[in-house]
Amino acid sequence: MLKKYKIKVFDGYCDQADTVIKDLDREISNDYVLEIAFHGEGLSLRDTDLGQKNIIEVLKEICQRKNVNETNVKLVSGNPVEDKTVWPNIELYYDDSHFLYGQTLKTTNTKNWNNINHFAFFVGASRWERLWISCVLYNEHKEKTLLSFHKNARLHNVDKEKMFRLCASNNLVNYFENFSKATPIVLQTRPEDHYFAHSDAYTLNEFYNRFFLEIVTESFHSGTTFCPSEKTARPISNETPFILFGPKHFLKHLNKIGFKTFSPWWNEQYDECSGYERLKEIHKVINHISGKNIKELEKMYEEMKPVLAHNLKLYKSLKHLDMEYKLLI
């Protein structure tokens, strides 16, 4: 007999922890297998907390107290690089539908060099790292950035407390105050309470002729994880270079699948870092590219066209489960 239970997760923690713990304590049993799936983008089990403890620790404690065999709890993770030794019964299943959704959509690959920005950064749901990048771009590179930020940062929860806790920057308070006064920054009109689905991401395709490079932030970046979503697919499908905030070695995993990135043109050592250290290294790359004039950007773009075309061709050729198989090679 199989029972199923789903936990909503964010990067680093499970939602409604007290309720989830009570439910698990009730449902874990030797009478059947409890299959636990996670609603979210590729958590790292070692780096995801359920309340005050790691989720694996909580599960072990419940199984031990109730004398339940751990194999009677099956974990289904969307993280294809998950360490399968963390739990005795794990199934890995990466849902690539969000990443592949843009394969058949209309894209823009002709840049308007007479009216172009160095960067683009699109924020629907704010998290601490997205807020930090928004503050930096607005305060240091506003005239060179096509920026959107859907929420009013003065009125809504935009994860600013976590940003201030994790990012030790002397000017961050002033940066946030300046940026928050300008929010919301809207490129496309949507209802205030609009839920950003993966399909919404591709409606931004219309803007890709207006900037050189996209800064991408994947939702899950703690620990060993790799879950490329529509956020990564969008610049690839629009033949646009990108800098990517994600977990350590995200670019290496993209390379393993067959995608090429941009180390010939800027330093991608940031891929050896995670968290705030990764942000600081990305900041250096942003400053380096900001120092280029439009003619230099156009020349760089012409040089990287074979890489961008290769990535687009690979993206359009991918079938369901292709990326999982390539990661296992």
Backbone torsions as a table, in degrees:
resi	resn	phi	psi	omega
1	MET	NA	141.3	-178.1
2	LEU	-126.5	129.2	170.6
3	LYS	-112.8	151.0	-178.5
4	LYS	-120.7	144.2	179.4
5	TYR	-144.2	137.0	-177.7
6	LYS	-119.0	136.6	178.1
7	ILE	-116.1	129.1	174.4
8	LYS	-80.7	127.2	-176.0
9	VAL	-125.5	149.7	169.5
10	PHE	-118.3	178.9	-179.4
11	ASP	-65.6	110.3	174.3
12	GLY	95.6	-9.0	-178.7
13	TYR	-157.1	157.0	176.1
14	CYS	-94.8	140.9	179.0
15	ASP	-75.3	149.6	175.7
16	GLN	50.8	55.9	-171.5
17	ALA	-58.3	-44.0	-177.1
18	ASP	-61.1	-43.6	178.6
19	THR	-65.0	-42.2	-179.0
20	VAL	-63.5	-43.2	180.0
21	ILE	-61.9	-43.9	177.8
22	LYS	-62.0	-42.7	179.7
23	ASP	-63.1	-45.5	-179.1
24	LEU	-64.4	-40.1	178.9
25	ASP	-61.7	-32.6	178.7
26	ARG	-80.2	-37.3	-169.0
27	GLU	-90.4	-28.0	-177.9
28	ILE	-68.2	126.5	-172.2
29	SER	-156.5	158.4	172.6
30	ASN	-81.8	-6.2	-175.2
31	ASP	-81.4	-14.2	-178.2
32	TYR	-162.8	171.8	173.5
33	VAL	-94.1	126.1	175.4
34	LEU	-96.0	114.8	178.9
35	GLU	-93.4	118.3	-179.1
36	ILE	-106.0	116.6	175.1
37	ALA	-108.2	161.3	-174.4
38	PHE	-122.6	125.0	177.8
39	HIS	-90.0	99.7	-176.6
40	GLY	165.7	177.7	-170.6
41	GLU	-101.3	82.2	165.5
42	GLY	70.4	58.9	177.9
43	LEU	-66.1	152.8	166.2
44	SER	-95.3	117.0	-174.6
45	LEU	-60.6	-38.2	178.8
46	ARG	-64.4	-19.2	-173.0
47	ASP	-120.5	25.1	179.4
48	THR	-121.8	124.3	-177.6
49	ASP	-97.6	145.0	170.8
50	LEU	-117.6	96.7	-172.1
51	GLY	73.8	-131.0	-175.7
52	GLN	-88.5	-2.5	-176.7
53	LYS	-128.5	161.1	174.4
54	ASN	-64.5	145.3	-175.9
55	ILE	-60.5	-35.8	178.2
56	ILE	-64.8	-40.5	178.0
57	GLU	-63.0	-42.0	179.0
58	VAL	-63.2	-44.6	-179.8
59	LEU	-63.4	-41.7	178.4
60	LYS	-62.0	-41.9	-179.3
61	GLU	-64.7	-42.1	179.6
62	ILE	-65.1	-45.5	-179.7
63	CYS	-61.8	-41.1	-179.1
64	GLN	-67.6	-43.6	-177.9
65	ARG	-66.4	-36.0	-178.3
66	LYS	-95.1	2.6	-179.7
67	ASN	55.7	46.5	179.6
68	VAL	-105.2	135.0	176.7
69	ASN	-65.4	130.8	-176.3
70	GLU	-61.1	-26.0	178.8
71	THR	-67.8	-13.6	176.1
72	ASN	-78.4	-1.9	173.0
73	VAL	-116.3	115.8	-179.6
74	LYS	-105.6	126.8	179.0
75	LEU	-103.5	127.7	178.1
76	VAL	-110.6	110.2	-174.1
77	SER	-110.6	139.7	175.9
78	GLY	-86.9	11.8	-178.2
79	ASN	-100.4	104.1	-174.6
80	PRO	-69.4	-10.7	177.7
81	VAL	-110.0	19.6	177.3
82	GLU	-60.3	142.8	174.1
83	ASP	-74.8	109.4	-174.7
84	LYS	-74.9	-4.3	178.4
85	THR	-84.2	-6.2	-176.1
86	VAL	-73.0	-19.1	-178.0
87	TRP	-152.4	143.3	-173.1
88	PRO	-73.5	-12.2	-178.8
89	ASN	-136.6	92.2	-177.0
90	ILE	-128.4	136.6	169.6
91	GLU	-118.9	130.5	178.8
92	LEU	-102.8	127.2	178.3
93	TYR	-146.4	103.6	177.8
94	TYR	-85.3	119.2	178.3
95	ASP	-82.0	101.4	-175.3
96	ASP	-89.5	7.4	-175.4
97	SER	-63.2	-37.0	179.6
98	HIS	-67.8	-40.7	179.8
99	PHE	-65.9	-40.8	-174.3
100	LEU	-87.0	-6.5	-174.5
101	TYR	-57.6	-34.0	-174.5
102	GLY	-82.9	4.1	-174.4
103	GLN	-60.7	-33.6	-174.4
104	THR	-106.1	4.9	-176.6
105	LEU	-86.2	156.4	177.6
106	LYS	-68.8	133.7	-179.4
107	THR	-126.3	165.7	-178.3
108	THR	-118.4	119.1	179.6
109	ASN	-125.4	14.7	176.5
110	THR	-109.6	112.7	-177.7
111	LYS	-82.1	141.8	174.9
112	ASN	-94.7	90.0	-172.7
113	TRP	-71.1	-11.7	176.5
114	ASN	-80.7	-15.6	-178.8
115	ASN	-149.2	75.9	-172.0
116	ILE	-132.7	146.5	174.4
117	ASN	-98.4	153.7	174.1
118	HIS	-66.5	-42.9	-170.6
119	PHE	-129.1	158.5	165.2
120	ALA	-134.9	142.6	176.7
121	PHE	-146.2	117.5	-174.4
122	PHE	-112.8	120.9	-178.4
123	VAL	-121.1	118.8	170.7
124	GLY	-94.0	-76.3	176.2
125	ALA	-89.5	122.5	-177.8
126	SER	-81.0	137.8	167.4
127	ARG	-131.3	169.2	-169.7
128	TRP	-55.6	-42.5	-176.7
129	GLU	-71.2	-34.4	177.3
130	ARG	-69.3	-38.0	177.4
131	LEU	-64.8	-42.4	179.5
132	TRP	-61.5	-47.1	179.4
133	ILE	-63.0	-41.0	178.3
134	SER	-60.3	-44.1	179.3
135	CYS	-61.7	-43.0	-179.3
136	VAL	-65.7	-47.9	-178.5
137	LEU	-63.3	-42.1	-177.6
138	TYR	-66.3	-40.6	-175.2
139	ASN	-84.0	-27.5	-175.1
140	GLU	-109.4	-26.0	-173.1
141	HIS	-139.8	34.8	-173.7
142	LYS	-58.1	-42.1	-176.2
143	GLU	-73.9	-9.4	-177.9
144	LYS	-112.3	10.1	-171.3
145	THR	-127.7	131.4	167.3
146	LEU	-91.5	107.9	-168.9
147	LEU	-123.6	137.1	169.1
148	SER	-130.1	146.0	179.3
149	PHE	-150.8	107.8	-164.3
150	HIS	-69.7	-29.3	-173.2
151	LYS	-98.0	155.0	169.1
152	ASN	-79.8	109.4	-172.7
153	ALA	-68.4	-14.0	177.6
154	ARG	-85.3	-20.9	-172.3
155	LEU	-112.9	-21.2	-173.5
156	HIS	-113.7	162.6	173.5
157	ASN	-73.8	107.9	-179.0
158	VAL	-116.3	16.6	176.8
159	ASP	70.7	30.2	-175.8
160	LYS	-71.6	-32.8	179.9
161	GLU	-62.4	-41.6	178.4
162	LYS	-67.7	-38.1	176.9
163	MET	-59.5	-47.0	-179.6
164	PHE	-66.1	-32.1	-179.7
165	ARG	-72.3	-37.9	-173.0
166	LEU	-93.3	-21.7	-172.8
167	CYS	-114.3	105.0	-174.9
168	ALA	-89.6	74.2	180.0
169	SER	-114.3	131.1	-174.5
170	ASN	-63.6	-33.5	-174.5
171	ASN	-98.8	10.5	-171.6
172	LEU	-67.5	-36.0	179.6
173	VAL	-61.3	-47.4	178.8
174	ASN	-65.6	-39.8	177.8
175	TYR	-58.8	-45.2	-179.1
176	PHE	-65.6	-42.7	-179.2
177	GLU	-60.8	-45.4	179.2
178	ASN	-62.9	-45.1	-177.8
179	PHE	-67.5	-44.8	-174.3
180	SER	-61.5	-31.9	178.9
181	LYS	-64.3	-25.4	-177.8
182	ALA	-88.4	-10.8	-175.3
183	THR	-87.6	153.4	-1.1
184	PRO	-74.5	150.0	175.6
185	ILE	-111.3	112.2	-167.1
186	VAL	-117.2	129.7	172.5
187	LEU	-104.2	-30.1	179.0
188	GLN	-131.2	131.1	-176.9
189	THR	-78.3	125.8	175.9
190	ARG	-139.9	159.3	176.6
191	PRO	-59.3	151.1	-177.0
192	GLU	-56.8	-38.1	-176.5
193	ASP	-97.2	21.1	-176.1
194	HIS	-63.0	132.9	175.1
195	TYR	-89.4	125.4	-177.1
196	PHE	-83.4	103.8	175.1
197	ALA	-86.3	166.6	-177.3
198	HIS	-62.8	-30.1	179.9
199	SER	-67.0	-29.0	178.3
200	ASP	-62.2	-31.9	-176.7
201	ALA	-58.2	-37.0	-175.1
202	TYR	-80.3	-11.2	174.5
203	THR	-67.2	-15.5	177.9
204	LEU	-79.0	-1.6	179.4
205	ASN	-54.9	-28.9	-176.9
206	GLU	-63.6	-17.3	-175.2
207	PHE	-95.5	-2.7	-168.2
208	TYR	-73.1	-12.8	173.6
209	ASN	-81.7	-1.4	-173.4
210	ARG	-104.8	3.5	178.6
211	PHE	-151.5	160.3	-177.4
212	PHE	-85.9	-44.3	-168.9
213	LEU	-138.2	140.9	175.3
214	GLU	-105.7	137.8	171.4
215	ILE	-96.5	120.7	-173.8
216	VAL	-110.2	136.9	173.5
217	THR	-125.2	111.6	174.9
218	GLU	-76.9	152.3	-171.7
219	SER	-71.4	-35.7	-176.2
220	PHE	-110.7	124.7	-174.7
221	HIS	-145.1	5.2	-179.7
222	SER	-91.1	127.9	175.4
223	GLY	76.8	-160.5	-177.8
224	THR	-86.9	100.0	-179.5
225	THR	-149.8	158.8	177.1
226	PHE	-158.4	108.2	-177.2
227	CYS	-143.1	73.5	-179.4
228	PRO	-63.1	133.8	-175.5
229	SER	-119.6	-166.2	176.5
230	GLU	-59.1	-24.4	-179.3
231	LYS	-64.4	-38.9	177.2
232	THR	-80.1	-35.7	-177.3
233	ALA	-66.7	-32.2	-172.1
234	ARG	-62.3	-50.7	176.4
235	PRO	-64.8	-34.0	177.5
236	ILE	-61.4	-46.0	-177.7
237	SER	-70.5	-19.9	178.1
238	ASN	-101.5	13.5	178.9
239	GLU	48.9	53.1	-177.2
240	THR	-127.7	131.8	177.6
241	PRO	-66.6	159.6	-176.5
242	PHE	-147.9	154.1	165.2
243	ILE	-110.5	140.5	-170.4
244	LEU	-128.5	120.6	169.1
245	PHE	-90.9	117.3	178.8
246	GLY	-159.4	-160.4	177.7
247	PRO	-73.9	164.5	175.1
248	LYS	-54.6	135.8	176.1
249	HIS	71.9	20.7	175.2
250	PHE	-60.7	-44.9	180.0
251	LEU	-65.3	-37.0	177.7
252	LYS	-61.5	-39.4	177.7
253	HIS	-68.1	-38.9	174.5
254	LEU	-59.7	-43.0	178.3
255	ASN	-60.5	-39.4	-179.2
256	LYS	-63.7	-35.8	176.9
257	ILE	-68.6	-27.2	179.4
258	GLY	126.9	-6.9	178.6
259	PHE	-74.1	149.3	175.9
260	LYS	-106.4	144.9	178.1
261	THR	-116.6	-155.8	-156.8
262	PHE	-123.0	26.8	178.9
263	SER	-61.7	-24.6	174.4
264	PRO	-64.4	-19.1	-174.7
265	TRP	-112.4	-23.6	174.0
266	TRP	-154.3	166.5	-174.6
267	ASN	-74.6	121.7	177.0
268	GLU	-107.5	26.5	175.8
269	GLN	-64.5	-16.3	176.9
270	TYR	-58.4	-20.7	-179.5
271	ASP	-70.2	-11.1	175.5
272	GLU	-87.6	2.3	-175.2
273	CYS	-121.5	166.2	174.8
274	SER	-139.0	166.0	175.6
275	GLY	60.7	-143.0	-176.6
276	TYR	-64.4	-31.6	176.8
277	GLU	-62.6	-38.5	177.1
278	ARG	-65.4	-41.9	177.5
279	LEU	-59.0	-42.6	-178.9
280	LYS	-64.4	-38.5	177.7
281	GLU	-69.7	-37.6	175.8
282	ILE	-64.0	-37.5	177.7
283	HIS	-57.5	-40.2	177.9
284	LYS	-62.2	-40.5	178.9
285	VAL	-66.5	-42.2	177.8
286	ILE	-58.4	-45.6	179.6
287	ASN	-63.6	-38.4	178.8
288	HIS	-62.7	-46.5	-177.8
289	ILE	-71.4	-34.3	178.1
290	SER	-60.6	-27.8	180.0
291	GLY	-74.1	-8.2	179.9
292	LYS	-85.5	142.1	173.2
293	ASN	-85.0	173.6	-173.6
294	ILE	-62.9	-39.5	178.0
295	LYS	-60.8	-40.0	178.2
296	GLU	-66.9	-38.2	177.1
297	LEU	-65.1	-41.8	179.6
298	GLU	-63.0	-41.7	177.7
299	LYS	-63.1	-43.4	179.1
300	MET	-61.9	-42.5	-179.3
301	TYR	-63.2	-41.3	178.0
302	GLU	-62.2	-38.6	179.6
303	GLU	-65.4	-35.1	-174.9
304	MET	-93.1	2.9	-179.7
305	LYS	-54.7	-41.8	177.9
306	PRO	-60.2	-36.3	177.5
307	VAL	-67.1	-45.1	-179.4
308	LEU	-64.5	-39.4	178.4
309	ALA	-67.8	-39.3	176.7
310	HIS	-60.0	-46.2	-178.6
311	ASN	-63.3	-41.0	179.2
312	LEU	-64.5	-44.5	-179.9
313	LYS	-61.5	-43.7	178.1
314	LEU	-63.3	-45.2	-179.4
315	TYR	-57.5	-47.2	-177.4
316	LYS	-69.8	-20.1	-178.8
317	SER	-87.9	-13.9	-175.3
318	LEU	-68.1	138.5	174.7
319	LYS	-112.4	167.6	178.6
320	HIS	-53.2	131.5	178.8
321	LEU	77.4	-5.0	179.4
322	ASP	-55.5	-44.2	-175.5
323	MET	-67.2	-38.5	177.0
324	GLU	-60.7	-45.2	-178.7
325	TYR	-63.6	-40.9	-179.3
326	LYS	-64.9	-34.4	178.6
327	LEU	-69.4	-22.3	-178.6
328	LEU	-86.6	-11.8	-178.6
329	ILE	-67.4	NA	NA
